[in-house]
Amino acid sequence: MEISVIQIGNSKGIRFSKTIMERYNIKDKVFLILEKGQIIIKPLSKPRKGWESAFKEMSENGDDRLLFNDVFEDENWEAWD
């Protein structure tokens, strides 16, 4: 795909269509890779975005309990001495 380089103040830039932005899930930032004469632009994803609020809500609802004990009755702690 050929696109034009445009003037943006004292800099230059490229402009992506809305379709490309949506198709590749590009939001506010991208990851730029300079490699072997190529420029690779990748969407910047934050897979853990929102986890803090989700964990807080879980705690408030009492949903953050262990599903099974972290220490089992038959564990041999003497082996670790």
N, C-alpha and C positions, 0 to 999 in steps of 0.2 A: 504494500500500500504506500503510495506517495502522498506526503503531506508537506505543507509549506512551513518554513521557519519564519516566525513573526517577531516584530519588534515589541518589546515590553519594557517601557522606560529605557534605561541604559543597557538592558540585557536583551537576549533573544530567547524565544521559547517555541514550544509546539503546542498546538491546541487539539484536544481529542473531542470527537463528537459525543453527544449524550449516549448514543447507542454503544459505543466502545466503552465508555465509563461504566455503564450498567452491565454490559456483557462480562467484563473482566473485574467487576466489583471494585472499582477504583473509587475511593472516597476523597480524603483530603491529602493523603501522602502516598508516595510510591517509593520503592526501593530501586536504586539505580546501580547497575552492575556494568563496569567497564572491563571488557574482556576481548582480547585478540582482535582489535579493530572494530568491535561491535559495542553498541550501547543497548543494554537489556533493561527494560522497565517492567518491574513486577509490582502488583498490588501489595501494599503493606497491610498485612493482616495481624490482628491482635486476638488470637484465639481465646485468651483468658479475659477479654474485656467483659466487664459486668459481673465477674465472679465475686468481687468484694460485696456488692449489694445483694447478690443471690445468697451468699453465705450468711450475711447479716439477717436476711429475711428467714432463712432456714433456722437460725438460732432463735429468733423471736417466736417462731412457730413450734419450736421444740423438735424440729426435724433433723437436727444435727447429732443425733445419738449414734453410737456404734451399732452396727448391724450384728456384730459378734464380738465376744470378749477379745481384748488384745493380749491377754494372758490366759493360757489354758491351764486347767487344773492338773493335768498330767505332765506339765513342763518340768524338766530337770534343771534347776538353777545351779546345782552344784557343778555341773559341767563347765560353767562360765567362771568359776572361782579361780 
